[in-house]
Amino acid sequence: MRSVLVTGASGLLGRQVHKVFQLDGWNAVGTALSRPNPPSIIKVDITNAEEFERALDEVKPQAVVHCAANRFPDSCTANPEAAKKLNVDASRAIASATTSRGILLIYISTDYVFSGQPGQAPYTPNSATDPPNIYGQTKLDGEKAVLDVRRTAPSTKNKVVILRLPILYGSCDEPSQSAVNILMSQLWNAQMIKPGEPKIKVDDHALRYPTNTEDVGRVCRDICKLYLDTANTAHDLPDILQFSSEDRMTKWQICQAFSDIMGLPLDGMEPFKPEEEPKDGVKRPYDCHLDTSELKDLGIDVSTVDFRTWWRREVRAFRH
């Protein structure tokens, strides 16, 4: 039986990645700093290199999917040193630990490594990077760190791969774990706003490509199978891959979709354009659409669940 270790397995993405591998018959073990659930999800502080290496030696996985990160732009801006420690330093240490043991590493990255300026998208894996904020910069620095480890370590061919992703949604404990899920909560909160009270403002400018975490889990599993296949040992497989849905929406359009699904009015919400400064003061890109051609060329399925269909099922709002 193949084995995989998933970091951040109690989070929005990690829990679904862990679940997909389990359902596919892998011995899937997750790590979490909070909300561990042993033996399937064990408590590990991945910023402690020795602690992580002990977990590796206990689980003995063929692959590690590194989902754990500080992925909140406002938090990274407020505490850049903490963001660097988790997104860069821990990632470098994890890459050193996996490559020295011959373990495949998938490093989860973001579309925020690109500037997202109008007219530039779609971005290929080789497009020029230019992060618009500290979050994007730390994730890009994490990419560079794991690739530097691969280049300097012996016998690491096809052992480190970066997977860039856009904004994510899916099943989670708290809506705040997803910048998409939280919009559903805001729609419900908006129902309590009385006439004359300030409305909830929602961005109607930046283009998003909300991607479901279950689909990401499937892609991670398929990448592992491909990169671990001994038939591909002689081939030079890509270092950087990208996955995204093609559902293009602003956050306001997402709220409109939720309004339709739930049958709730949008009276307590209103769209705004970027000339109105965001409350957290963090610059966000306009359009970071990711090109998925590299995955397609490898024969990996890049289809995604329909956004509205998934949400109707999730909230059980079937309409006849």
Steps between C-alpha positions, in 0.01 A plus 500: 500500500632843408531759773464878497548772763284811466597814692225733617251214494251675728475799268277586205715331234698247702196318635367435149840398364535257791148365438557444127813292565320300769210420269747390233647238733818680607629495855433870547630676810450871559676750720335785688609744768143551616205259476705178464304175482742210555589261359391635160599863579791542738618811680818635342653847508645519150707806592699262723721312253589220741136442590404479133786261421388269782153492347650417160702214644196361681259519205759420229292651217579481130361852462436816702236753398590825673172690545578679827558873457401844614273571204324813627643815334400734784662273761822477296513878469438546873774251598742442211760322715249239611387457139860450388562244774209284389481564125873511424724365777280200589454419131876498445551269798223268379658482154838417655344224707305346211775518237758346733265204543399468134142609573291687243394850614205697364526861617165678482539855371271777380398710201605802710860448384383699194419873490153442353506824303234538229591341169771263628300184576491210442834428665709196408742335745782690328334843506688774683411511870429827680305453824269789593527449877696334780293182488581448133865584560539247781337229290730584209799493734374160618497381139858618453606337827369152415640517147839612632505192724418279203775652286769462764408153627612186312255257338194725531369471144119528498496517881381860547201654323317827558123518453357851468133549586244784497240591762352186657166392643362179645375332814654649816441553872495880486395714200794732578735226376399587142468840332212345303317320780502812713294681237213260574522602866502866401185445292325360807632785717369748242146378569523666843591842363217749533416779253733795552777292658837462323501219247765230466731599214622229263771528234356508148827559316761226550440182300510175696500137394358317804627142503365217711732331749376152405617560143837618629529184708436288192768687304752460784433126506539474122827696509635266767408194297666641189819622667541179704447273199832328429415508128559877516837485677694583184271790407553860609162591645405866561606674821202738497136412430184707520136408561189714490131489420370706210213647705583871473321725751551809709417464868182696434401253230564218746261671742243528219534126440455430872197731508342300217584164658369594844208717387628787715496867396817709461344813650755512783802475270644720228785471247804725507784572261873507589524879522346445841790380715455156660477511878811287552711719270640195317543529123330217313536410132236558231531175301740213576338236279729195490573308181462125563662374176789326679257276691304425183823410317576249777160339451363620835128579517448874555120495502327657800161477666250767397499778761122533533444124493744443788349773713144384441605155618693642796210707629242248371326769297378286213250671276249324280 
